[in-house]
Amino acid sequence: MLGAFDAVRPPDRQVLDSCIRCGFCLPTCPTFVLWGEEMDSPRGRIHLMSVGLDGEPMTDQMVDHFDACLGCMACVTACPSGVRYDVVLEATRAQVERHARRPVKERLMRAMVFAVAPYPARLTWARRALRASRALGVDRISKRIALPAGLRALESLAPATGGGPVGTVPAVVPARGTRRAMVGMLAGCVQRVFFGHVNGATARVLSAEGCEVVNPPDQSCCGALSLHAGREQEAMAFARRTIDAFDRAGVDAVVVNAAGCGSAMKEYGSLLRDDAAYADRAERFAGRVRDVCEFLDELGPAALRHPIEATVAYQDACHLAHAQGVRSQPRRVLASIPGLTVKEIAEPELCCGSAGIYNIVQPEPASALGERKARNVLDAHPQALVTANPGCALQLASHLRRLGRPLPVIHPVEVLDASLRGAGLPRGQGE
C-alpha cells in the first residue's frame, strides 16, 4: 500500500501537483457551493489524494469527502491550469471501492443498484414492479413510513411510466434516400427501459439524415455507471463486450444519446490501456464514439425541418458539456428548427444532482441541487426543458413535480424528430 492507496493505478502525482490552488474551481463545485467546506472542493480533495500518496491511511472522513463529489467535472472546465481532476477522481474511486468499508445500509443500496441498473431485462422488471406498486398506492404509503433515504429517493425519481419494452428499435434501420453513413446506436440501460421513445427518435432522425442505423442485439451496458462509481473491473468487462458488439457490426461511428454513456465510452482507451488484447481496439473504438448531437452537427442537415413554435430551456448535462466538451453542437441542432426559441438558464455550470447513482446514495445534497436547478429552469419560463442525459431528465422532472410546476423534459433529438415529422413539441418525461 502507498498510504491510502495500493500500487494499482493510484491517482497520478503529476496531475495532483499541477493544481496551483487558485480557487477558480470553487464557484463551479456543487458541494463547495452548498457547504463552503474546503475539503469538499476539488482542490481540497486533491489535497486529500496527495496526503494519501504521502502515506496517510484511508480514513472514513477521507472517504466521505470523496463520496460527496458528484464527478460533474465542472472544475475541469473552470481550471486555468488544465488539471485533469476527472482522471485522478476515477483512480481514487477505484481505490476507495477496493479498500473502504462503508456502512452496511450503503453497501446494500449500492449492491442493489448495480445488481439491477446495468441489466435492461432486470430493469424492465423493476419498472413493472414500480408501476404495480403505484397502482396499489404503495408510493403513497411509503411517504408515511420510515423508508431509508436512498429508497425514498429512488421511488421519487422513477417515472410513473416508462419507454417501450427492451429492444423497440429494430436491429437495422435503413437510411432514407442516399446513404451518407453507417452508424451503430447504443441502446443503453436506463435509456432503453425508461426512455425507449428517445431511442426511437434517435433512430428516426439518423435515418432521415441518410444514416443506416445498426442496433446490435448483443450489446450490453457500456459500463458508465460502474466506471463513475469506481467499480473498475466491472466497467472493464462491460467495455470489452461493448467493443466486441460494435466491432462486429462494422459501423463508421457509434452514436450515443446519453451523456454519461458517451463520456465513459470515449474513455475506453484509458480504461483498457493495460489490457494487451483490447488496448489498441479500445483506443480506436473510443475515437469513433460520438454524441448524437455532435454527430448530427458534423454530418450537417439534409432532411427538411418543419417549424415548432415553442420556447424551451436547454440544460447542459455535465458529462456532455464538461466531460466531452460538447456544448455548442446541441444548441446548433436546436437552432436549425424554425420557430423554436432556446433559452439559457442561470448557473449552467452547477450540476443538477443526478450524477450517475449520486441522487440515490447521497440524496440530501442531490435534492438541494435538484431543486436549485429546477427553480433556475422555471425562472426562464419555458414550455419544456431540453437535456441530453436520462439521469438529468429523471432528476429534473422529479423536482419540477415537487415544486408543483411540472414541465415536459425532453431530449434534443426528440425535438428534432418532431420537427422532421411536422409534429408539435413532444411531451417527454415530467407531465
C-alpha positions as a Python dict, from the first residue, in 0.01 Angstrom:
ca = {
    (1, 'M'): (0, 0, 0),
    (2, 'L'): (108, 358, -73),
    (3, 'G'): (-61, 508, 234),
    (4, 'A'): (-430, 527, 140),
    (5, 'F'): (-374, 364, -199),
    (6, 'D'): (-237, 42, -342),
    (7, 'A'): (3, 29, -639),
    (8, 'V'): (-268, -46, -900),
    (9, 'R'): (-342, 279, -1082),
    (10, 'P'): (-322, 519, -787),
    (11, 'P'): (-401, 887, -855),
    (12, 'D'): (-125, 1040, -1068),
    (13, 'R'): (116, 1250, -863),
    (14, 'Q'): (194, 1477, -1159),
    (15, 'V'): (-173, 1559, -1208),
    (16, 'L'): (-216, 1633, -837),
    (17, 'D'): (92, 1857, -833),
    (18, 'S'): (-35, 2055, -1133),
    (19, 'C'): (-308, 2209, -913),
    (20, 'I'): (-190, 2560, -813),
    (21, 'R'): (-473, 2609, -557),
    (22, 'C'): (-601, 2918, -742),
    (23, 'G'): (-966, 2865, -646),
    (24, 'F'): (-1123, 2913, -991),
    (25, 'C'): (-1295, 2578, -939),
    (26, 'L'): (-1472, 2678, -619),
    (27, 'P'): (-1780, 2861, -756),
    (28, 'T'): (-1842, 2579, -1005),
    (29, 'C'): (-1818, 2295, -749),
    (30, 'P'): (-2167, 2193, -633),
    (31, 'T'): (-2063, 2065, -290),
    (32, 'F'): (-1847, 2369, -216),
    (33, 'V'): (-2135, 2595, -320),
    (34, 'L'): (-2369, 2404, -86),
    (35, 'W'): (-2141, 2375, 217),
    (36, 'G'): (-1843, 2610, 176),
    (37, 'E'): (-1608, 2338, 306),
    (38, 'E'): (-1256, 2336, 162),
    (39, 'M'): (-1226, 1957, 177),
    (40, 'D'): (-1546, 1935, -28),
    (41, 'S'): (-1393, 2132, -313),
    (42, 'P'): (-1177, 1995, -597),
    (43, 'R'): (-857, 2142, -457),
    (44, 'G'): (-946, 2007, -111),
    (45, 'R'): (-999, 1658, -248),
    (46, 'I'): (-675, 1686, -447),
    (47, 'H'): (-501, 1766, -116),
    (48, 'L'): (-652, 1452, 39),
    (49, 'M'): (-533, 1243, -257),
    (50, 'S'): (-183, 1389, -216),
    (51, 'V'): (-159, 1312, 155),
    (52, 'G'): (-291, 964, 76),
    (53, 'L'): (1, 915, -162),
    (54, 'D'): (235, 1056, 103),
    (55, 'G'): (142, 779, 345),
    (56, 'E'): (-177, 894, 518),
    (57, 'P'): (-412, 596, 561),
    (58, 'M'): (-759, 594, 407),
    (59, 'T'): (-994, 717, 679),
    (60, 'D'): (-1373, 725, 691),
    (61, 'Q'): (-1361, 1104, 681),
    (62, 'M'): (-1145, 1096, 369),
    (63, 'V'): (-1387, 855, 202),
    (64, 'D'): (-1682, 1078, 294),
    (65, 'H'): (-1523, 1371, 112),
    (66, 'F'): (-1451, 1160, -196),
    (67, 'D'): (-1802, 1013, -193),
    (68, 'A'): (-1958, 1359, -163),
    (69, 'C'): (-1807, 1460, -500),
    (70, 'L'): (-2059, 1437, -785),
    (71, 'G'): (-1791, 1385, -1050),
    (72, 'C'): (-1958, 1657, -1259),
    (73, 'M'): (-1622, 1783, -1395),
    (74, 'A'): (-1726, 2149, -1390),
    (75, 'C'): (-1391, 2210, -1221),
    (76, 'V'): (-1210, 2066, -1524),
    (77, 'T'): (-1380, 2324, -1746),
    (78, 'A'): (-1304, 2606, -1500),
    (79, 'C'): (-940, 2517, -1428),
    (80, 'P'): (-690, 2757, -1593),
    (81, 'S'): (-408, 2507, -1538),
    (82, 'G'): (-581, 2217, -1713),
    (83, 'V'): (-578, 1989, -1408),
    (84, 'R'): (-733, 1653, -1503),
    (85, 'Y'): (-937, 1613, -1189),
    (86, 'D'): (-1157, 1364, -1375),
    (87, 'V'): (-861, 1127, -1417),
    (88, 'V'): (-748, 1137, -1053),
    (89, 'L'): (-1105, 1114, -925),
    (90, 'E'): (-1175, 794, -1117),
    (91, 'A'): (-845, 647, -998),
    (92, 'T'): (-931, 740, -639),
    (93, 'R'): (-1282, 599, -657),
    (94, 'A'): (-1147, 264, -774),
    (95, 'Q'): (-913, 265, -474),
    (96, 'V'): (-1199, 352, -240),
    (97, 'E'): (-1405, 63, -375),
    (98, 'R'): (-1120, -176, -301),
    (99, 'H'): (-1019, -52, 43),
    (100, 'A'): (-1304, 138, 214),
    (101, 'R'): (-1564, -29, 432),
    (102, 'R'): (-1886, 169, 400),
    (103, 'P'): (-2183, 132, 640),
    (104, 'V'): (-2399, -177, 584),
    (105, 'K'): (-2703, 16, 457),
    (106, 'E'): (-2495, 197, 196),
    (107, 'R'): (-2326, -125, 83),
    (108, 'L'): (-2665, -289, 41),
    (109, 'M'): (-2803, 7, -152),
    (110, 'R'): (-2507, 12, -389),
    (111, 'A'): (-2525, -365, -435),
    (112, 'M'): (-2895, -341, -521),
    (113, 'V'): (-2841, -62, -773),
    (114, 'F'): (-2560, -245, -952),
    (115, 'A'): (-2746, -575, -949),
    (116, 'V'): (-3030, -412, -1146),
    (117, 'A'): (-2941, -89, -1328),
    (118, 'P'): (-2684, -221, -1582),
    (119, 'Y'): (-2913, -504, -1692),
    (120, 'P'): (-3210, -394, -1908),
    (121, 'A'): (-3411, -712, -1854),
    (122, 'R'): (-3386, -675, -1474),
    (123, 'L'): (-3455, -303, -1501),
    (124, 'T'): (-3767, -377, -1703),
    (125, 'W'): (-3897, -600, -1424),
    (126, 'A'): (-3816, -326, -1172),
    (127, 'R'): (-4015, -79, -1383),
    (128, 'R'): (-4311, -317, -1393),
    (129, 'A'): (-4292, -365, -1016),
    (130, 'L'): (-4289, 13, -973),
    (131, 'R'): (-4598, 50, -1190),
    (132, 'A'): (-4777, -221, -992),
    (133, 'S'): (-4682, -66, -658),
    (134, 'R'): (-4813, 272, -768),
    (135, 'A'): (-5136, 119, -890),
    (136, 'L'): (-5178, -30, -541),
    (137, 'G'): (-5093, 301, -371),
    (138, 'V'): (-4767, 175, -221),
    (139, 'D'): (-4593, 501, -319),
    (140, 'R'): (-4840, 697, -104),
    (141, 'I'): (-4792, 460, 189),
    (142, 'S'): (-4411, 486, 159),
    (143, 'K'): (-4430, 860, 224),
    (144, 'R'): (-4573, 788, 571),
    (145, 'I'): (-4324, 523, 681),
    (146, 'A'): (-3954, 541, 763),
    (147, 'L'): (-3802, 404, 443),
    (148, 'P'): (-3425, 455, 403),
    (149, 'A'): (-3346, 787, 232),
    (150, 'G'): (-3195, 615, -71),
    (151, 'L'): (-3507, 407, -133),
    (152, 'R'): (-3730, 713, -96),
    (153, 'A'): (-3511, 896, -346),
    (154, 'L'): (-3521, 604, -587),
    (155, 'E'): (-3900, 582, -568),
    (156, 'S'): (-3945, 956, -624),
    (157, 'L'): (-3708, 967, -921),
    (158, 'A'): (-3858, 684, -1122),
    (159, 'P'): (-4123, 798, -1371),
    (160, 'A'): (-4477, 667, -1338),
    (161, 'T'): (-4449, 542, -1694),
    (162, 'G'): (-4150, 437, -1898),
    (163, 'G'): (-4047, 398, -2257),
    (164, 'G'): (-4127, 96, -2466),
    (165, 'P'): (-4003, -253, -2382),
    (166, 'V'): (-3642, -353, -2431),
    (167, 'G'): (-3548, -377, -2798),
    (168, 'T'): (-3809, -147, -2953),
    (169, 'V'): (-3560, -20, -3213),
    (170, 'P'): (-3503, -276, -3494),
    (171, 'A'): (-3160, -433, -3538),
    (172, 'V'): (-3118, -234, -3861),
    (173, 'V'): (-3297, 86, -3963),
    (174, 'P'): (-3224, 169, -4330),
    (175, 'A'): (-3118, 514, -4444),
    (176, 'R'): (-3379, 726, -4617),
    (177, 'G'): (-3253, 850, -4952),
    (178, 'T'): (-2882, 834, -5029),
    (179, 'R'): (-2688, 660, -4755),
    (180, 'R'): (-2436, 904, -4604),
    (181, 'A'): (-2305, 686, -4318),
    (182, 'M'): (-2348, 356, -4141),
    (183, 'V'): (-2369, 408, -3765),
    (184, 'G'): (-2414, 196, -3458),
    (185, 'M'): (-2653, 314, -3188),
    (186, 'L'): (-2604, 247, -2819),
    (187, 'A'): (-2940, 138, -2678),
    (188, 'G'): (-2830, 189, -2317),
    (189, 'C'): (-2983, 54, -1997),
    (190, 'V'): (-3191, 326, -1826),
    (191, 'Q'): (-3230, 485, -2169),
    (192, 'R'): (-3361, 165, -2325),
    (193, 'V'): (-3607, 85, -2046),
    (194, 'F'): (-3733, 426, -1933),
    (195, 'F'): (-3662, 632, -2245),
    (196, 'G'): (-3735, 396, -2533),
    (197, 'H'): (-3901, 691, -2708),
    (198, 'V'): (-3565, 872, -2716),
    (199, 'N'): (-3400, 572, -2882),
    (200, 'G'): (-3684, 560, -3134),
    (201, 'A'): (-3645, 930, -3210),
    (202, 'T'): (-3268, 886, -3244),
    (203, 'A'): (-3306, 607, -3499),
    (204, 'R'): (-3568, 803, -3699),
    (205, 'V'): (-3358, 1120, -3709),
    (206, 'L'): (-3041, 939, -3814),
    (207, 'S'): (-3233, 751, -4082),
    (208, 'A'): (-3392, 1072, -4211),
    (209, 'E'): (-3047, 1231, -4231),
    (210, 'G'): (-2920, 948, -4453),
    (211, 'C'): (-2770, 706, -4199),
    (212, 'E'): (-2816, 332, -4185),
    (213, 'V'): (-2859, 263, -3814),
    (214, 'V'): (-2736, -62, -3663),
    (215, 'N'): (-2866, -153, -3317),
    (216, 'P'): (-2661, -463, -3224),
    (217, 'P'): (-2888, -704, -3035),
    (218, 'D'): (-2593, -841, -2837),
    (219, 'Q'): (-2480, -507, -2696),
    (220, 'S'): (-2459, -482, -2317),
    (221, 'C'): (-2434, -200, -2066),
    (222, 'C'): (-2149, 31, -2165),
    (223, 'G'): (-2014, 36, -1808),
    (224, 'A'): (-2063, 408, -1741),
    (225, 'L'): (-2236, 369, -1403),
    (226, 'S'): (-1973, 121, -1289),
    (227, 'L'): (-1680, 332, -1410),
    (228, 'H'): (-1803, 652, -1248),
    (229, 'A'): (-1867, 468, -920),
    (230, 'G'): (-1518, 315, -902),
    (231, 'R'): (-1620, -39, -997),
    (232, 'E'): (-1329, -59, -1237),
    (233, 'Q'): (-1314, -432, -1315),
    (234, 'E'): (-1688, -442, -1378),
    (235, 'A'): (-1659, -139, -1608),
    (236, 'M'): (-1378, -309, -1799),
    (237, 'A'): (-1588, -620, -1856),
    (238, 'F'): (-1879, -413, -1989),
    (239, 'A'): (-1642, -213, -2209),
    (240, 'R'): (-1497, -527, -2371),
    (241, 'R'): (-1846, -657, -2452),
    (242, 'T'): (-1949, -323, -2599),
    (243, 'I'): (-1639, -306, -2818),
    (244, 'D'): (-1696, -661, -2940),
    (245, 'A'): (-2061, -595, -3028),
    (246, 'F'): (-1997, -279, -3229),
    (247, 'D'): (-1676, -404, -3393),
    (248, 'R'): (-1873, -698, -3529),
    (249, 'A'): (-2128, -452, -3670),
    (250, 'G'): (-1858, -279, -3879),
    (251, 'V'): (-2000, 73, -3838),
    (252, 'D'): (-1840, 407, -3924),
    (253, 'A'): (-1932, 564, -3590),
    (254, 'V'): (-2101, 470, -3264),
    (255, 'V'): (-2370, 723, -3179),
    (256, 'V'): (-2478, 773, -2818),
    (257, 'N'): (-2777, 969, -2689),
    (258, 'A'): (-2693, 952, -2314),
    (259, 'A'): (-2423, 1192, -2196),
    (260, 'G'): (-2283, 972, -1920),
    (261, 'C'): (-2256, 672, -2151),
    (262, 'G'): (-2083, 871, -2424),
    (263, 'S'): (-1835, 1010, -2173),
    (264, 'A'): (-1743, 663, -2048),
    (265, 'M'): (-1713, 515, -2397),
    (266, 'K'): (-1477, 793, -2504),
    (267, 'E'): (-1257, 685, -2210),
    (268, 'Y'): (-1227, 320, -2316),
    (269, 'G'): (-872, 370, -2441),
    (270, 'S'): (-763, 482, -2094),
    (271, 'L'): (-976, 226, -1912),
    (272, 'L'): (-832, -70, -2106),
    (273, 'R'): (-480, 64, -2156),
    (274, 'D'): (-322, -228, -1966),
    (275, 'D'): (-521, -496, -2150),
    (276, 'A'): (-294, -631, -2426),
    (277, 'A'): (-587, -785, -2615),
    (278, 'Y'): (-804, -472, -2610),
    (279, 'A'): (-584, -164, -2564),
    (280, 'D'): (-549, -78, -2935),
    (281, 'R'): (-907, -176, -3016),
    (282, 'A'): (-1036, 34, -2727),
    (283, 'E'): (-842, 338, -2846),
    (284, 'R'): (-978, 303, -3199),
    (285, 'F'): (-1328, 241, -3070),
    (286, 'A'): (-1322, 550, -2847),
    (287, 'G'): (-1223, 759, -3147),
    (288, 'R'): (-1543, 653, -3327),
    (289, 'V'): (-1781, 742, -3042),
    (290, 'R'): (-1999, 1049, -3097),
    (291, 'D'): (-2280, 1206, -2902),
    (292, 'V'): (-2586, 1214, -3129),
    (293, 'C'): (-2590, 1597, -3145),
    (294, 'E'): (-2215, 1604, -3203),
    (295, 'F'): (-2259, 1356, -3489),
    (296, 'L'): (-2554, 1537, -3646),
    (297, 'D'): (-2365, 1866, -3629),
    (298, 'E'): (-2063, 1710, -3804),
    (299, 'L'): (-2285, 1541, -4063),
    (300, 'G'): (-2483, 1854, -4149),
    (301, 'P'): (-2859, 1872, -4213),
    (302, 'A'): (-3022, 1704, -4511),
    (303, 'A'): (-3386, 1645, -4411),
    (304, 'L'): (-3643, 1925, -4414),
    (305, 'R'): (-3712, 2090, -4079),
    (306, 'H'): (-4072, 2197, -4012),
    (307, 'P'): (-4142, 2484, -3769),
    (308, 'I'): (-4205, 2429, -3399),
    (309, 'E'): (-4337, 2749, -3246),
    (310, 'A'): (-4231, 2699, -2886),
    (311, 'T'): (-3989, 2820, -2620),
    (312, 'V'): (-3763, 2570, -2445),
    (313, 'A'): (-3482, 2592, -2191),
    (314, 'Y'): (-3164, 2396, -2257),
    (315, 'Q'): (-2974, 2236, -1968),
    (316, 'D'): (-2615, 2119, -2023),
    (317, 'A'): (-2568, 1765, -1894),
    (318, 'C'): (-2238, 1765, -1705),
    (319, 'H'): (-2095, 1461, -1882),
    (320, 'L'): (-2175, 1621, -2215),
    (321, 'A'): (-2054, 1977, -2153),
    (322, 'H'): (-1769, 1923, -1908),
    (323, 'A'): (-1651, 1568, -1973),
    (324, 'Q'): (-1698, 1563, -2354),
    (325, 'G'): (-1677, 1935, -2431),
    (326, 'V'): (-1999, 1913, -2634),
    (327, 'R'): (-2181, 2243, -2576),
    (328, 'S'): (-2241, 2430, -2899),
    (329, 'Q'): (-2349, 2128, -3106),
    (330, 'P'): (-2684, 2061, -2929),
    (331, 'R'): (-2762, 2431, -2947),
    (332, 'R'): (-2689, 2436, -3321),
    (333, 'V'): (-2911, 2129, -3371),
    (334, 'L'): (-3194, 2306, -3189),
    (335, 'A'): (-3126, 2632, -3374),
    (336, 'S'): (-3181, 2452, -3705),
    (337, 'I'): (-3551, 2413, -3617),
    (338, 'P'): (-3758, 2708, -3748),
    (339, 'G'): (-3970, 2887, -3489),
    (340, 'L'): (-3801, 2731, -3186),
    (341, 'T'): (-3672, 2969, -2917),
    (342, 'V'): (-3400, 2828, -2690),
    (343, 'K'): (-3337, 2994, -2354),
    (344, 'E'): (-3034, 2957, -2130),
    (345, 'I'): (-3074, 2905, -1756),
    (346, 'A'): (-2891, 3062, -1462),
    (347, 'E'): (-2595, 2881, -1301),
    (348, 'P'): (-2550, 2650, -1600),
    (349, 'E'): (-2221, 2512, -1464),
    (350, 'L'): (-2384, 2368, -1149),
    (351, 'C'): (-2481, 2001, -1161),
    (352, 'C'): (-2848, 1908, -1119),
    (353, 'G'): (-2755, 1645, -860),
    (354, 'S'): (-2821, 1334, -1068),
    (355, 'A'): (-2460, 1229, -1135),
    (356, 'G'): (-2500, 857, -1203),
    (357, 'I'): (-2614, 699, -876),
    (358, 'Y'): (-2537, 1009, -665),
    (359, 'N'): (-2900, 1105, -611),
    (360, 'I'): (-2959, 757, -464),
    (361, 'V'): (-2653, 726, -239),
    (362, 'Q'): (-2629, 1099, -150),
    (363, 'P'): (-2998, 1200, -156),
    (364, 'E'): (-2979, 1515, 59),
    (365, 'P'): (-2724, 1719, -140),
    (366, 'A'): (-2868, 1579, -462),
    (367, 'S'): (-3213, 1704, -364),
    (368, 'A'): (-3082, 2050, -278),
    (369, 'L'): (-2908, 2073, -615),
    (370, 'G'): (-3210, 1933, -800),
    (371, 'E'): (-3444, 2192, -650),
    (372, 'R'): (-3195, 2471, -721),
    (373, 'K'): (-3164, 2368, -1085),
    (374, 'A'): (-3542, 2324, -1121),
    (375, 'R'): (-3603, 2677, -989),
    (376, 'N'): (-3349, 2814, -1236),
    (377, 'V'): (-3531, 2632, -1515),
    (378, 'L'): (-3867, 2777, -1410),
    (379, 'D'): (-3719, 3127, -1394),
    (380, 'A'): (-3658, 3102, -1770),
    (381, 'H'): (-4035, 3048, -1825),
    (382, 'P'): (-4002, 2773, -2089),
    (383, 'Q'): (-4271, 2544, -2225),
    (384, 'A'): (-4034, 2249, -2191),
    (385, 'L'): (-3686, 2161, -2067),
    (386, 'V'): (-3437, 2004, -2306),
    (387, 'T'): (-3147, 1796, -2174),
    (388, 'A'): (-2936, 1511, -2311),
    (389, 'N'): (-2899, 1260, -2029),
    (390, 'P'): (-3156, 1020, -1880),
    (391, 'G'): (-3039, 1078, -1523),
    (392, 'C'): (-3078, 1455, -1561),
    (393, 'A'): (-3424, 1406, -1713),
    (394, 'L'): (-3542, 1189, -1423),
    (395, 'Q'): (-3390, 1420, -1160),
    (396, 'L'): (-3530, 1743, -1303),
    (397, 'A'): (-3872, 1601, -1385),
    (398, 'S'): (-3896, 1483, -1024),
    (399, 'H'): (-3802, 1822, -877),
    (400, 'L'): (-4027, 2016, -1112),
    (401, 'R'): (-4314, 1794, -994),
    (402, 'R'): (-4217, 1854, -631),
    (403, 'L'): (-4236, 2228, -692),
    (404, 'G'): (-4583, 2181, -832),
    (405, 'R'): (-4485, 2305, -1176),
    (406, 'P'): (-4419, 2000, -1396),
    (407, 'L'): (-4278, 2056, -1741),
    (408, 'P'): (-4207, 1819, -2030),
    (409, 'V'): (-3841, 1714, -2006),
    (410, 'I'): (-3721, 1608, -2349),
    (411, 'H'): (-3404, 1514, -2535),
    (412, 'P'): (-3272, 1742, -2814),
    (413, 'V'): (-3311, 1460, -3065),
    (414, 'E'): (-3680, 1429, -2974),
    (415, 'V'): (-3733, 1794, -3065),
    (416, 'L'): (-3555, 1746, -3397),
    (417, 'D'): (-3754, 1429, -3465),
    (418, 'A'): (-4079, 1619, -3408),
    (419, 'S'): (-3963, 1890, -3648),
    (420, 'L'): (-3872, 1638, -3919),
    (421, 'R'): (-4214, 1472, -3882),
    (422, 'G'): (-4402, 1802, -3876),
    (423, 'A'): (-4532, 1730, -3525),
    (424, 'G'): (-4562, 1957, -3222),
    (425, 'L'): (-4336, 1977, -2919),
    (426, 'P'): (-4312, 1627, -2763),
    (427, 'R'): (-4435, 1566, -2410),
    (428, 'G'): (-4138, 1366, -2279),
    (429, 'Q'): (-4100, 1297, -1906),
    (430, 'G'): (-4244, 1518, -1637),
    (431, 'E'): (-4609, 1586, -1708),
}
